[in-house]
Amino acid sequence: MATWQENSAFKSRLRRVLLALGLAVMAAQSFAKPAAWYRWASKMTDHRVCAQTSPGPGWFREPIAFTDSGCSIRVKPF
């Protein structure tokens, strides 16, 4: 075995560093915002749906973003 594998002080420091790194990543994710909702309009008919992702290739996204699944509350600009 290599000496670093036998050194318990190294392992202890490595555990602390990895724990701190993991906590930092989780803390950064806690500030993330949810994805916006958009109205999608059909290219073939005049149907509209509210979704976060495209319903398929026959739809185009309208430019206004919303915060709810009913597409009733607009996203506030910065």
C-alpha distances in whole Angstrom, upper triangle without the diagonal:
4,6,8,7,7,11,13,16,14,14,18,19,18,19,22,23,22,25,27,27,28,31,32,32,34,36,37,38,40,43,43,46,47,48,52,55,57,60,60,63,64,65,68,69,70,67,64,61,59,55,52,51,54,55,56,57,60,60,60,59,61,60,61,57,58,56,57,57,61,61,63,61,61,58,59,58,56
4,6,5,7,9,12,14,12,13,16,17,16,18,21,21,21,24,25,25,26,29,30,30,33,35,35,36,39,41,41,45,46,47,51,54,56,59,59,62,63,64,67,69,69,66,64,61,58,55,51,50,53,55,55,56,60,59,59,58,60,59,59,56,56,54,56,56,60,60,62,60,59,56,57,56,54
4,5,5,6,10,11,10,11,14,15,15,17,19,19,20,23,24,25,26,29,30,30,32,34,35,37,39,41,42,45,47,48,52,54,57,60,60,64,65,66,69,70,70,68,65,62,59,56,52,52,54,57,57,58,62,61,60,59,61,60,60,57,57,55,56,57,61,60,63,60,60,56,57,56,54
4,5,5,8,9,7,8,11,12,11,14,16,16,16,19,21,21,22,25,26,26,29,30,31,33,35,37,38,41,43,44,48,51,53,57,57,60,62,63,65,67,67,64,62,58,56,52,49,48,51,53,54,55,58,57,57,55,57,56,56,53,53,51,53,53,57,57,59,57,56,52,53,52,50
4,6,8,10,8,8,11,12,11,13,16,16,16,19,21,21,22,25,26,26,28,30,31,32,35,37,38,41,42,44,47,50,53,56,56,60,61,62,64,66,66,63,61,57,55,51,48,47,50,52,53,54,58,57,56,55,57,56,56,53,53,51,52,52,56,56,58,56,56,52,53,53,51
4,6,9,9,8,11,13,13,14,17,18,18,20,23,23,24,26,28,29,30,32,34,35,37,39,40,44,45,47,50,53,56,59,59,63,64,65,68,69,69,66,64,60,58,54,51,51,53,55,56,57,61,60,60,58,60,59,59,56,56,53,54,55,59,59,61,59,58,55,56,55,53
4,6,5,7,9,10,11,13,15,16,17,19,20,21,23,25,26,27,29,31,32,34,35,37,39,42,44,46,49,52,55,59,59,62,64,65,68,69,69,66,63,60,57,54,50,50,53,55,56,58,61,60,59,58,60,58,58,55,55,52,53,54,58,58,60,58,57,54,54,54,51
4,5,5,6,9,10,10,12,14,15,16,18,20,21,22,24,26,27,28,30,32,33,36,37,41,42,44,48,51,54,57,58,61,63,64,67,68,68,65,62,58,56,52,49,49,52,54,55,57,60,59,58,56,58,57,56,53,53,50,51,52,56,56,58,56,55,52,52,52,50
4,5,5,6,9,10,11,12,14,15,17,18,20,21,23,24,26,27,29,31,32,34,36,39,41,43,47,50,53,56,57,61,62,64,67,68,67,65,61,58,55,52,48,49,52,54,55,57,60,59,58,56,58,56,55,52,52,49,51,52,55,55,57,54,54,51,51,51,48
4,5,5,6,9,10,11,12,14,15,16,18,20,21,22,24,26,27,29,30,32,34,38,39,41,45,48,51,54,55,58,60,61,64,65,65,62,59,56,53,50,46,46,49,52,52,54,57,56,55,53,55,53,53,50,50,47,49,50,54,53,55,53,52,49,49,49,46
4,5,5,6,9,10,10,12,14,15,16,18,20,21,22,24,26,27,29,31,32,36,37,39,43,46,49,52,53,56,58,59,62,63,63,60,57,54,51,47,44,44,47,49,50,52,55,54,53,52,53,52,52,48,48,46,47,48,51,51,53,51,50,47,48,48,45
4,5,5,6,9,10,11,12,14,15,17,18,20,21,23,25,26,27,30,31,35,37,39,42,45,48,52,53,56,58,60,62,63,63,60,57,54,50,47,44,44,48,50,51,53,56,54,54,52,53,52,51,48,47,45,46,47,51,51,52,50,49,46,47,46,44
4,5,5,6,9,10,11,12,14,15,16,18,20,21,23,25,26,28,30,33,35,37,41,44,47,51,51,55,57,59,61,62,62,59,56,53,49,46,43,43,46,49,50,52,55,53,52,50,52,50,49,46,46,43,45,46,50,50,51,48,48,44,45,44,42
4,5,5,6,8,10,10,12,14,15,17,18,20,21,23,25,27,28,32,33,35,39,42,45,48,49,52,54,56,58,59,59,56,53,50,47,44,40,40,44,46,47,48,52,50,49,47,49,48,47,44,44,41,43,44,48,47,49,47,46,43,43,43,41
4,6,5,6,9,10,10,12,14,15,16,18,20,21,23,25,27,30,32,34,37,40,43,47,48,51,53,55,57,58,58,55,52,48,45,42,39,39,42,45,46,48,51,49,49,46,48,47,46,43,42,40,41,42,46,46,47,45,45,41,42,42,40
4,5,5,6,9,10,11,12,14,15,16,18,20,21,23,25,29,31,33,37,40,43,46,47,51,53,55,58,58,57,55,52,48,45,42,39,39,43,45,46,48,51,49,49,46,48,46,45,42,41,39,40,41,45,45,46,44,43,40,40,40,38
4,5,5,6,9,10,10,12,14,15,17,19,20,22,24,27,29,31,35,38,41,45,46,49,51,53,56,56,56,53,50,47,44,40,37,37,41,43,44,46,49,47,46,44,46,44,43,40,40,37,39,40,44,44,45,43,42,38,39,38,36
4,5,5,6,9,10,11,12,14,15,17,19,21,22,26,27,29,33,36,39,42,43,47,48,50,53,54,53,50,47,44,41,38,34,35,38,40,41,43,46,45,44,42,43,42,41,38,38,35,37,38,42,41,43,41,40,37,37,37,35
4,5,5,6,9,10,11,12,14,16,17,19,21,24,26,28,32,35,38,42,43,46,48,50,53,53,53,50,47,43,40,37,34,34,38,40,42,44,46,45,44,42,43,42,41,37,37,34,35,36,40,40,42,39,39,36,36,36,34
4,5,5,6,9,10,10,12,14,15,17,19,23,25,28,31,34,37,41,42,46,48,50,53,53,52,50,46,43,40,37,33,34,38,40,42,44,46,44,43,41,42,40,39,36,36,33,35,36,40,39,41,38,37,34,34,34,32
4,5,5,6,9,10,11,13,15,16,18,21,23,25,29,32,35,39,40,43,45,47,50,51,50,47,44,41,38,34,31,32,35,37,39,41,43,42,40,38,39,38,37,34,34,31,33,34,38,38,39,37,36,32,33,32,30
4,5,5,6,9,10,11,13,15,16,20,21,23,27,30,33,37,38,41,43,45,48,48,48,45,42,38,35,32,29,30,33,35,37,39,42,40,39,36,38,36,36,32,32,29,31,32,36,35,37,35,34,31,32,32,30
4,5,5,6,9,10,11,13,15,19,20,23,26,30,33,36,38,41,44,46,48,49,48,45,42,38,35,32,29,30,34,36,38,40,42,40,39,37,38,36,35,32,31,28,30,31,35,35,36,33,33,30,30,30,29
4,5,5,6,9,10,12,13,17,19,22,25,28,31,35,37,40,43,44,47,48,47,44,41,38,34,31,28,29,33,35,37,39,41,39,38,35,36,34,33,30,30,27,29,31,34,34,35,32,31,28,28,28,26
4,5,5,6,9,11,11,15,17,19,23,26,29,32,33,37,39,41,44,45,44,41,38,35,31,28,25,26,29,32,33,35,38,36,35,32,33,32,31,28,27,25,27,28,32,31,33,30,30,26,27,27,25
4,5,5,6,9,10,14,15,18,21,24,28,31,33,36,39,41,43,44,43,40,37,33,30,27,24,25,29,31,33,35,38,35,34,32,33,31,30,27,26,23,25,26,30,30,31,29,28,25,26,26,25
4,5,5,7,10,13,15,18,21,25,28,32,33,37,39,42,45,45,43,41,37,34,30,28,25,26,30,32,35,37,39,36,35,32,33,31,30,26,26,23,25,26,30,29,30,28,27,24,24,25,23
4,5,6,7,11,14,16,19,23,26,29,31,35,37,39,42,42,41,39,35,32,29,26,23,24,28,30,32,34,36,34,32,29,30,28,27,24,24,21,23,25,29,28,29,26,25,22,22,22,20
4,5,5,9,11,13,17,20,23,27,28,32,34,36,39,39,38,36,32,29,26,23,19,21,25,27,29,31,34,31,30,27,28,26,25,22,21,19,21,22,26,25,27,24,23,20,21,21,20
4,6,8,11,14,17,20,23,27,29,33,35,37,40,40,39,36,32,29,26,23,20,22,26,28,31,33,35,32,31,28,29,27,25,22,21,18,19,21,25,24,25,23,22,19,20,21,20
4,7,10,13,15,19,22,25,28,31,34,36,39,39,37,35,31,28,25,23,19,22,25,28,30,32,34,31,30,26,27,25,23,20,19,16,18,21,24,23,24,21,20,17,17,18,16
4,7,9,12,15,19,22,24,28,31,33,36,36,34,32,28,25,22,19,16,18,22,24,27,29,31,28,26,23,24,22,20,17,16,14,16,18,21,20,22,19,18,15,16,16,15
4,7,9,12,15,19,21,25,28,30,33,33,31,28,25,22,18,16,13,16,19,22,25,27,28,25,24,20,21,19,17,13,13,10,13,15,18,17,18,15,15,11,13,14,13
4,6,9,13,16,18,22,25,27,30,30,28,25,22,19,15,13,10,13,16,19,21,24,25,22,21,18,19,18,16,12,11,8,10,12,15,14,16,14,14,11,14,15,16
4,7,10,13,15,19,21,24,27,26,25,23,19,16,13,10,7,9,13,16,18,20,22,19,17,14,15,14,13,10,9,8,10,11,14,13,15,14,13,11,14,15,16
4,7,10,13,16,19,22,25,24,22,20,16,14,10,9,6,9,12,15,18,20,20,17,15,12,12,11,10,6,6,6,8,9,12,10,12,11,9,8,11,12,14
4,7,9,13,16,19,21,21,19,16,13,10,7,5,4,8,10,12,15,18,18,14,13,10,10,10,9,6,5,6,6,6,8,7,10,10,9,9,13,14,17
4,6,10,13,15,18,18,16,14,10,8,6,6,6,8,9,11,14,15,15,12,10,7,7,8,7,5,6,9,9,9,9,7,10,11,10,10,14,15,18
4,7,10,13,15,14,12,10,6,6,5,7,9,10,9,10,13,15,13,10,9,6,6,8,8,8,8,11,11,10,9,7,10,12,11,13,16,17,21
4,7,9,12,12,10,8,5,5,6,7,9,9,7,8,10,11,10,6,6,5,6,9,10,11,12,15,14,12,12,10,14,16,15,16,20,20,24
4,6,9,8,7,6,4,7,9,11,13,12,10,10,11,11,9,5,5,6,7,11,12,14,15,18,17,15,14,13,16,18,17,19,22,23,26
4,5,5,6,6,6,8,11,13,15,14,11,9,9,9,6,4,7,9,10,14,16,17,18,21,20,18,17,16,19,21,21,23,26,26,30
4,6,7,9,10,12,15,16,18,16,12,12,11,9,6,6,7,10,12,15,18,19,21,24,24,21,21,19,22,24,23,25,28,28,31
4,7,8,11,13,17,18,20,18,15,13,12,11,7,8,11,14,15,19,21,22,24,27,26,23,22,21,24,27,26,28,31,31,35
4,6,9,12,15,17,20,19,16,14,14,13,10,10,12,14,15,19,20,22,22,25,24,22,20,19,22,25,25,27,30,31,34
4,7,10,14,16,19,19,16,14,15,15,12,10,11,13,13,16,17,19,20,23,22,19,18,17,19,22,22,24,27,28,32
4,7,11,13,16,16,14,12,13,14,11,9,11,12,12,16,17,18,18,21,19,16,15,14,17,20,20,22,26,27,31
4,7,10,13,13,12,10,13,14,12,9,10,10,10,13,13,14,14,17,15,13,11,11,13,16,16,19,22,23,27
4,6,10,11,10,8,11,14,12,9,10,10,10,14,13,13,12,14,13,10,9,9,12,15,15,17,21,23,26
4,7,9,9,9,13,15,15,11,11,10,10,12,11,10,9,11,9,6,6,6,10,12,12,14,18,20,23
4,6,7,7,11,14,14,11,11,9,11,13,12,10,10,11,9,7,9,8,12,13,14,14,18,20,22
4,7,9,12,15,16,13,12,10,12,13,12,9,9,10,10,8,11,10,14,14,14,13,17,18,20
4,6,9,11,13,10,11,9,12,13,14,12,13,14,13,12,14,13,17,18,17,16,20,21,23
4,5,8,9,7,8,8,11,13,14,13,15,16,16,14,15,14,18,19,19,19,22,23,25
4,7,8,7,9,10,13,16,17,16,16,18,17,14,15,15,19,21,20,21,25,25,28
4,6,6,9,11,14,17,19,18,20,21,20,18,19,18,22,24,23,24,27,28,30
4,6,8,11,14,17,19,20,21,24,23,21,22,21,24,26,25,25,28,29,31
4,7,10,13,17,19,20,21,24,23,21,21,20,23,25,24,25,29,29,32
4,7,10,13,15,16,17,20,20,17,18,16,20,22,21,21,25,25,28
4,7,10,12,13,16,19,19,17,17,15,19,20,18,19,22,22,25
4,6,9,10,12,15,16,15,15,13,16,17,15,15,18,18,21
4,6,8,11,14,15,15,14,11,14,15,12,14,16,16,20
4,7,10,13,15,16,16,12,14,14,11,11,14,13,16
4,7,10,12,13,13,9,11,10,7,8,11,11,14
4,7,9,11,11,8,10,9,6,6,9,10,13
4,6,8,8,5,7,5,4,5,9,11,14
4,7,9,7,8,6,6,6,9,12,14
4,5,6,7,6,8,9,12,15,18
4,5,8,9,11,12,16,18,21
4,5,8,10,13,16,19,22
4,6,7,10,13,16,19
4,6,10,12,15,19
4,7,9,12,15
4,6,9,12
4,6,9
4,7
4
